[in-house]
Amino acid sequence: MAKRGNSIIKGLEINEIITMLNKAYADEWLAYYQYFIEAKVIKGIMKDAAIAELTQHAADELRHANMVADRIIQLGGTPLLHPQEWFTHANCGYAEPKDFDVVSILEDSIKGEQCAISVYQELADMTQHKDIVTYDIVSEILADEVEHEEDLQALHDDITEFISDLKKSMH
């Protein structure tokens, strides 16, 4: 634990930050797996574009988990050590793919990103002007999550518009 580094934290309990970060850490691992498995099972129109997006997002979520784990350790904490803990600590949970259709997969992924945006906004609000290091990390992750939502929504909209146009042209 970095004593001088932790001494710059003002008005927050370090254990509270660690708890919140561990919840985000659990979310990142579950999001990583969700994107990973969705990219494997997805079916339907324009699936290759969706696979590329999901695979990139999986890599980003793994990078986020690494960033969060490093910060937990800097603060003197321990990242969750067992995958079972991810389910009990996560904010956003895990949405097992039930329908492998591209549109359904994208809709589930968008909901996950919206939850992540809420989590990181709360962490940013909590740490702003109190813990600049954690604030910078969660702000960077928040920006990625906002970008992910936009990417997924744009792809979803393109696919649903294409399907709608196709149906119109068949009548």
Disulfide bonds with the S-S distance in Angstrom:
Cys92-Cys115 2.00
